[in-house]
Amino acid sequence: MDAGRPHKTRIRVINPNTTEAMTETIADAARRVASPMTEISAATSKSGAASIEGHYDEAISVIGLIEAIRDHPDADAYVIACFGDPGLLAAREFTTAPVLGIAEAAMHAASFIATGFSIVTTLERTQIIAEHLVRNYGMTQHCRRVRAVGIPVLELEDPTSTARSRILAECEKAVAEDSSGAIVLGCAGMADLTRYLEDQLQIPVIDGVAAAVKFAEALVGLGLRTSKRGDLAFPLPKTYRGITAAYAPR
Ligand code: 2AL
C-alpha cells in the first residue's frame, strides 16, 4: 500500500438534486468503474430541487452541494454528479481536495478518444446550458453539436418511460448528422445507459459520472490538490445574513 496514502481513496459523489433514486443510478455507475482501492460514498443533496434543469435550479442547488462537502471534509475528492456542473468553482474554493464536474470530465474524456463529439442531453434549456459549458471549458473545437431529446430529468427514473429508445434515436442522429466519433451523455440520470447505447451505436459513449470518478482517482494518485492561489483560494471570512448565515466562511 502507498505509504503516503494509508487508506482507500475516498471519493464522495454528490447528486445535487434531491431525488434518491437518481443517486442510486449515479452510485452504481461510480462503483462499476471505481478501483478496488477506492471507496465511493454517494450523497443526495438535502436541499434544493428534485431535478436540476435550469439556471435557477442550479443556483439554488449550490447550498446543498456545499453542505454535502462541508459535512464530509475528509473525502480525498468530490464529484458533482449533475451535467450543469452547478457550483463547480464555488466547491473548488471551499476545499483543497480535487472537485470534478461530470460535464467537464466527460468532455475531456471524449476529446481524448475522438476529434469530435456530440452531447445528448434532456431538455432544450439544458442544451443551452451545456452549450455555455462547451464554450467555458474551451471545448468548441471538439464539440460538434449539443442535442436535446425533450425528456425531463425525472422521466429518466421512470421504468415505464420510452426515454431509452428516444435517447438512442437522438444518438443515431448525432452519428449520422454531426460526424461525431463519440457521444457524451448530458445528464447524470443517463449513467445506466452507457453500455446499451454503445452496443447499439458501436462508438464510445461517455457517462460523466464514470469519467469523473476515474479522473478523481488519477488526480488523487498524482497527489494533486486544488490550487489555493488566486480565485480558488478559500472564501474570505465575512458576515452572511439570512438563510445563508450558516454558510459564512470563517
Ligand atoms: C441534470 C443532471 O445531470 N441531474 C439533474 O438533476 N439535471 N442535467 C441535465 N442536463 O438534465
Residues whose N, C-alpha, C, O or C-beta is under 5 A from the ligand:
A	BS01	2AL	N17 S51 I52 E53 A81 C82 F83 G84 T121 T122 T126 V153 G186 C187 A188 G189
